[in-house]
Amino acid sequence: MMSASDPKQPVILGYDMVSPLGTDLTSQWERAARGESGVGPLTRFPYDENFPVRIAGQVAGFDAAPYPFLAPREMAHWTSPIYRHAMLVVHRALAASGIEITPGLAPRVGITFSTAVGGLDAVIAADRLMVKDGKSPHPFTNPNSCINMVGGKVSILTGATGPITATITACATGATSMIIGSMFLRQGIADVVICGAVDFPLVEPIVAGFASMNGAYKHKKDQPEEPSAASRPFSANRRGFVVSEGAASVIIATREFADAHGLSYLFEIAGWSMTSDAYHFVAPNPATVTRCVGESLAAAGLKPADVAAVNAHGTSTKIGDSVEYDALSAVFGGTIPPVSANKSQIGHAMGASSGIESVFALEGMRRGMLLPTINYSPDPEIPIDCVPEGARPLAQEFVLKNAFGFGGCNSCILFRRVQ
């Protein structure tokens, strides 16, 4: 267990996010606490009656006027929405942290802010233009699609010149960014790290591709449903994830740095684990998922009874939810803590999802409140307390965050409230 006086202990100084529930932190929390859903009709692109998906979790527009770095002239070439939303949440998270990245500090500020899907929309748009009109791609097509460019833009925005890497682990990318950032701090190669993730995957072939592989919730003409009821993790009638979009940023630093600079913090990253399934390209491996959960507790020096709540991966797929439950059962026995599945309200924002959900978990710890899992219908094979009745008051010192990605990439984090 990391000592409470360990100077390299990672602490959380600030965070921010955008999600289908809104574009400012307070309104997103308030809507989530009321049990609202951000899932609605898919409007990002036109489609015909044969398109398999009709719903999505979409991020609303926001007023960019207060942010000069997002002015039309500045963003003219950066057409993929991942860039403006990444820069927005990083800017606001840094403001919340109280850190000013001066030239002297810049070499000690690392970046693990990443994306899983990236700016593929730019490549698809360029391909269609070539086919239709025979025009060459825009010079910024490849930079827009470059998977690590979002971290590069964060570096340019903030002036951070410390170690930088793209922590691409599919749906676990946001959580992995915090783990790798914590490693930077523990290794002494950074004092501060800008973590987080962004994904805006609502592009025709990506959405349809998830449907064709039986991952995404598909429209049934003879069984119409309200979009808000479609995402239902751990429920008996779950039918796949709802594709969504969003971004989140979490600023971490060593305890030593925070204390030396008079920066306040409520949370630390108490422990973590990453495992690889070596099993299947999408189906999770129960053994390595269970090990990831157990190792994260061990790294924090915790007993299962110490964990107040779990923020689940909870995608609303048959096998994924079942394996996550089995892993929790194996680690916690018959006393699994309450489990919140935020994807019931925001859908699945791919790599950004675990970043957004981590922010929801941290806000819940700060406010002493667990968010609900909405649309819940009990599954007798998954006897779990997933807070179905609505937001629940609960003091939380330790919260486990699970994140599991395609390709067998597992990341689990233990957050601790220290004040």
N, C-alpha and C positions, 0 to 999 in steps of 0.2 A: 504493500500500500504506500502511496506517496504521502510523505509526512505533511502535516498541516503547516509546518514551518519551512517546507521545501521552497527555496527561492525560485526554482524553475517550474513550479507548479503552474499549469495553464489556467488562467482566469479569463472570464468573459467580460469585456468592457462595454460592448454595444452591439446592437443587432437591428436589422430592418428587413422588410420583405414586401413583396407584392404577390397577390394570389387572386384566384377567381372571386374571393370575398371582398376585394378592394385593393386600393393602392396606398393607403396609409395604415399604419400599424394599429392604431386605436380602433378604427372602424372595422378592420378585419377581426380583431379580437371580439368586439361587441357582437358582431353578426354570428361569429362562431359560437359564442356563449349562449346566444338565443336559439341555437340549433338550426340556423339557416344553412341553405346550400348555395354554393356558387356555380352549380352546374345548370346549364340551360341549353337552348337550341344552338347548334353549330352554325356560325355565321361567318367564319373566317374566310371561306371560299364558297363559290357556287357548286352545287352538285345536283345530279339528277336522281330520279326515283330508285335507281339501282344501286346508289352508293350505300354501303353497309352501315355507316355511322351517321347519326343525326344530332347527337348531343356532344357537348364538350364543356370543359371548365375554362372560361376565357377571362383574361385580365382586361379590365376597362381602361380606356384612355385616361391620361392624367395631364394636368397643367404643367408644361415644361418651362413656363416663363420664369419661375424663380431659380432655374438652373442654367446659367449661361453656357455651360459645357454641353447642353442638350439643344442649343439653338439650331435652327434649320441649317444654317451655314456650316456649323461644326459637324453636324451629323449627315450631311448631304450624301456622302459616299457609304455610310454605314447603314445599309438598308435593312439588315436583319434586326428584328426587334430584340434579339438577345443583348445587343450592345447598349441601347438606351436604358433598358431595365436593369442590366448589371451595373451600369454607372450610377443610376439613381440609387439603388439600395446600398451600394458601397459608400457613396457620398453621405447618405443619411446615417448609416451605421457608424462611420467615422465621426460624424458630428455628435452622435449620441455617446461615443466613447470618450470624448474630450481630448483626443490625440491630435496634435498638429504635426504633420510629417515635414519637419524642417530638413534642410540639406544635411545637417549633422546626423539626424535620426534615420534618414532614408535608407542607408546601407544596411540597417538593422531591421527593416520592415520587409517581411516576406509576403508572398502571394500564393495562395492555393485556390483562389476563386476559379471555378471551372464550369464546364458544360458537358453534358453527355451527348446530346444530339447536335449541338452547334448550329451554324448558319446554313444548313442544307437548303433552306428556302432560296438563298441567293443562287445556288448552283442550278436548282430546278427552274427558276425564272430565266436564267441565262440559257439553259438548254432549250426551253420553249421558244425563246426569241430567235435562237439560231435555226430551229426547225421551221418556224413560221416565216421569218423575214430574212434568214441567212445572215443575220448580224452577229459580229463577234461579241464575246462577253465583255461586260464593263470591266475596266481595269481593276476594280475593287471586288470583283466576284470571288476570286480565290481568297483574298484576305478576309472577306465576310464569312467564308465557309471554313476557314482554318480553325481547327478545334481548340488550339491554345491561344488564339488571338484575343479571346475575351479577357484572359489574364493579362495579356499585353496591353490592352486598352485600359484596364484597371491600373496598371503600372503608370501609363502615361497620364491618366487622370490624377493620380494621387502623388506621383513623384517617388513612389517606393522603388528602391533599387536593390533590395535584398534578394534572397533565393526565391525562385518562382518555378512552379510546376503545375501541370494540369492533372488533376486527380480523377481521371475518368474511370468510374466503376459503375457505369450504367445508372440504375435507379438509386444506387448508394452514393453517388458522387458528392452530394452535399455533406453527408456525414463523413465520408472519407477525407474531404477537404479539411475538416476540423481535426481529424486524427493525424493527418500528415502535418498540418500546421502545428499541432501539439508536439510532434516529433522534432520539428524545426526548433521549437523553444527548448525542449529537453536536451537537444544536441548542442545548444549554445550558439547556433548560427543565425538566430534572429531573436529580437526582444518582443516584436509585435508581428502578428500575421493576419492578413486580410483573407478570411475564409468565405466559403459560400458557393452557390451554384445558380445557374440560370438555364432554363429551357423553354422554347416556344415551338413545340413540335406539331402544331396544328397546320400541317401541310398535307395536301391530298394523298400522295403515295405513302407517307408515313402513317397517317391515320388509317388508311385502307389496309396497309400492311399489318398493323396491329390487329385489325379485324380478321384478316385472312389467316393469321396464325392462332386465332381463337383466344387472343388475350384481351382485346378490347370489347366492351359492351356493344352489341350489335342491335340495330333496329329490327323489330319484328312487326310486320304489317298487321298481322292478326292479333297482336298483343301490345297495343300502344300503352306507354307508361309516361308518367310525368318525368321530365329530365332530372328533377331534383331527387327522385326516388331511385335512380339507377345505380348509384354507387352504394353498396351495402356490405362492407367487410364483415366477415365472420357470420353472416346470415345464411340460413338454410337455402334461401333462394338467390344467392349471389350468382352473377352471370358475367363477371369480368370487370376490368377497370375502365374508368372514364378518362379519356385522354385530356389533359389540361396543360396549363402553362403557368409560369411564374418565376420568381427569383427571390433569393434571400442572401444576406450577408451577415456574418458573425465575426466580430473583431476580438481576437484573443491576444494575450500578452503573458509574460511571466509575472508571477506574484511580485518578484523583486522589482521589475520595471514599474508595475502599477503602484506599488507602495512608494518607491523613490520619487515618482512624479505626482503623488497625491491624487491618483485616479481611483475612483470608487468602483467597487464591483460587488455583485450579489452572488455570482456563481463561479464555480470552477469545473474543469473537466477532470473528474476524479479517476476515471479509468476507461479503457477502450480495448477493443480487439478487432482484428480483421482476419478472415479465413477465406480460402478458395475451395469451391465444392469439388472440383475434379470429377464431375458427375454427368452433367447434361447442359445443353446450351441455354435452356430456359427453366427447366424444372429444378427446384431447390433440392439440395441434399440434406436430409434430416440430421445426419451425424455432424456435418460441419457447421450447419446453422446452429445446432444446439451447442456445439463447442464455442462458437463465437459469443453467444449469450453468456455462457458460463465463464469464459475467459475474461470478459469485460468486468464481471463482478469480482473475479479473483484479482484482477489488476488494480481494482479500487479497494481491495481488502474487505469486501463486504460479504455478509451472509445474505441469503435470499430474503430473509425477514426484514432486512434494512431498507429494501427498495419499496418506496411508497406507491409507485405507479409505473406503468409502461406506456410509452408512446410507440404504437405499433407501426410496422411496415404496412400491414393490412390493406392489400390492394383490391380485395373483393374478387379474387380468383379462387376457384375451388381448391386447387392444390397448394397455392401459396399460403392462404389463410390456414389451411389444415396443418401444414408443416410448421408454420410459426407457432400455432397453438401447441403442437406436440413438443416443440423446443422449449417453450415456456413451462409446460407441464414437467418436462424432464429436469429442468433447473429448479423450479419453484415447488414441485410436488403438487399437493392438493391445495396450496395457498397462493395461487397466482394473484398478484396485485391487480387492482383495477386497470383496464387497458383502454386507452383512447385511440381510435383510428380516424385520424384527421382526413384521410382520403374520402371518407363518407361525405364530407362537406366540400372538399376542394377538388376531388378527382386526383389523377396521377400526373404530376408535372415532371415526370421522368427524373433526370438528375437533380433537378431543383427540389423535388418533393421532400427529401430528407432534410434539406436546409430549411425549407418553410416549416416543416413539422417540428424541427428543433426549436425554431423561434416560438411556435405555439406552445411547446412544452416549457420553455423558459418563462414565457409570460404567465403560464399557468402556475409555475412555481412561485413567481413573484406575487401573484394575486391570490395564491392559496385556492386554486380552482382547477378542476379537471374538466376538459371539454368533452362533450358527448360523442358517442358513435351513433349517428342518426340512421334511419331506415332499417333498424335492426329487427330481424325475425329470428328467434332462437334456433340454433342448430344443435340437435341432441348430441352430435358427435364433437361439438366444440362448446362445452359448458364453461362459459367465460363471463366475467363481469366486465362488460365493455361500456359502462356508463350510459345505458340506453334511455334512461329517464330524463336526461337533460344535464346541463352543467352541474357539477357536484363540488361543494366546498371540501377541500382537503389540504392540510398542511403537508408539504412535500420537501423532505431534505434531499432524498436521492430519487432520481427518475432515470429509467433505462430507455434509451432510444434505439430502436431496431431499424436497420436498412439493409435490404437484400436486392442485388441487381442481377440482370441477365448475365450469363457467362459464369455464374456462381461466385459473384463478388459480394461478400458479407461484411458489414461494418456495424458494430454496436458501441454505444457510448453511454457512460454513466455521468449524468450531470449532478452536481451537488450545490445546494443553496447554502452559502456560508454565513449569511447574515439574516 
